[in-house]
Amino acid sequence: MTSIERTAYPRFKRQFTTKELIEIYTPTNSEIAFAYSTTKGEINILNLLVILKSFQRLGYFPSISDIPLKIINHIRSHLKLKDDIVLSYESKKTMYRHRTAIRSYLQVKSFNQTALHLAVSAVNESATVMDNPADLMNVAIAELIKNRYELPGFNTLNRLVRRVRNLVNQDLFKLVLSRINDDYQQRLLDLLDNHPVEYRSLYNNIKQLPKRPTRNHLNDLIVHLIWLDSLGDTKPLLADITAAKIQHFAAEARVLDASEIKEFNLPKRITLILCLIHSAQVTTRDNLVEMFLKKMRLIHNNARKELELIKQRYQETVEKLLGVFGNVLYLFVDEEQELTNIEKVDNTNILDLTDKVEQVNQLFITEGGAEHLLSECEEINAYKGNNYLPLLWQFYKSHRSTFFRLLNALRFESTTSEQSVVEALNFILENQSKRGHYLKNTIDLNLEFASPQWQKLLFVEQGNKTKIVRRPDGSLCFFLLNG
């Protein structure tokens, strides 16, 4: 039974504002004139106008007891009738005569066989692309309102929708079953039987949920995807069934256990299993990508933290280098001042300069020598500008084999005519077993989509050739997975 709250079937609100009562339920002069020309007596005038305004709002005639008292009081007050005049019909004939008059006044037809045929046709057409009973009921309601038909009772409409939906689904189930050979059919049915080792059906394994984004869980999910793919390509078998219906069938199968699925007839049983497998294949791929992105985010965050730690460790070195450089500057500043006071440079001055150079050299030796100081300068320069990319490899390398398995388990396609990323992915898959420091660019690999920081890590100039570095404190695979 579809809940009325989930549909567009019109109902009275529980609470009304004064503005709503005035704008929606106040009879117009022409409506009042229609009432006085149709019936006699204050009670019947009130009756007719109340059910008229109710019908205008709902599209059907509600039960007298269901009409809110606020609406009755508002209309009675507008007509300036006495409070002791209540909404009631002494004769059902009068009520039916009023309803007929209202339909004629509003030019609305009663629900008949023609209306039933329109509703069935609309639901039948929509049921091939959607499956939610509430949505199908809304389609029927819209079709009836469009053709100016009175709406039937909610239960009548609900039974109609469910009957038509069931017929459409049974046709789809039979169509799917006709596409499957006996061997594959038996293989699917075997999923419902208890596994002799696990003491549970493999059907429950299809519904496996993702876990925390760890390397082991990522490996487990890749294995799960490979198993799901081994159950067959479901797309051709589910052709002509919309994604919405597949998703609905899969959701139905997901909440049922194997014993409950066995109670369905064979066509429905097979179709629900296939839809669940298809949904699991799609969802598992989505979960793999999401888990991968979370791992990559963690790797980047770790590299950023490592960069901050390096900066902190190098702070003492920076202060030392600045001290050495400051002492050198003091020596040369003093020498420059002395030279400006001498018009002619003689041998004595040359000896003084040599002495200054020796003093500079002694400063360098005290701190480890010029080469050591230069090396420290280069290390600091390597991490300037917050470039943490060279540090990614140490956090990525333990995941390398897992990410390659991920690449092999998924199929990548470009959504545009640009194929450079796909070609690069294929290139690294072909070279995943290489152990050399450089990769040979045999297909004129285009990596222009890489950022300048990545370009510095990926390429090296040797003579007149540009080579791709397989693992420049990172890797081409890592870059593409980050791409």
Number of C-alpha atoms within 10 A of each C-alpha: 9 16 10 15 10 12 17 14 19 15 16 14 7 6 8 12 8 9 9 11 14 14 9 13 21 20 20 10 9 9 16 16 11 17 22 16 10 15 17 10 9 16 18 23 22 23 25 27 26 23 23 26 20 21 19 14 15 16 22 22 19 15 8 13 9 9 17 15 11 14 20 19 18 18 21 24 13 13 16 9 16 10 9 7 14 17 20 13 13 9 8 9 10 15 17 11 13 22 19 14 18 22 18 12 12 12 11 16 16 18 16 12 9 11 21 17 11 17 23 20 15 21 28 20 15 17 24 18 15 20 22 16 20 21 18 26 27 18 20 28 24 17 19 22 13 9 12 18 23 21 24 19 13 16 12 10 21 20 14 17 27 21 14 20 23 14 13 18 20 15 14 19 21 15 18 21 20 12 12 13 9 11 9 12 14 12 11 21 17 14 18 20 16 15 13 8 7 8 9 15 19 17 24 15 13 22 16 12 11 15 13 10 17 14 16 13 15 25 18 14 22 24 15 18 22 14 14 19 16 9 15 14 14 16 12 9 18 21 11 13 19 14 15 14 18 22 17 19 21 21 15 14 23 21 10 12 13 20 11 12 21 16 10 12 11 16 18 22 19 23 25 23 23 25 27 25 24 24 22 22 22 13 15 22 18 12 19 22 15 13 21 21 15 15 18 19 13 15 19 19 15 17 22 18 14 15 21 15 12 13 17 12 11 15 13 11 16 16 11 14 18 12 12 18 14 11 15 18 13 12 14 15 12 11 15 11 10 11 14 9 8 10 7 9 9 9 9 9 15 11 11 12 15 12 12 17 15 12 15 20 14 14 17 19 14 11 13 11 13 16 11 13 18 12 11 16 14 11 12 16 10 13 17 11 7 11 13 20 18 19 20 23 19 13 17 21 16 11 19 16 13 17 21 16 15 21 18 13 16 14 9 12 9 11 7 6 6 9 12 15 20 14 16 18 17 15 18 20 15 10 14 15 8 11 10 10 11 16 17 14 12 7 9 7 14 13 16 10 11 15 11 10 12 18 15 13 20 23 17 15 9 8 6 6 8 13 16 21 20 23 19 17 16 22 23 23 22 20 17 15 15 12 11
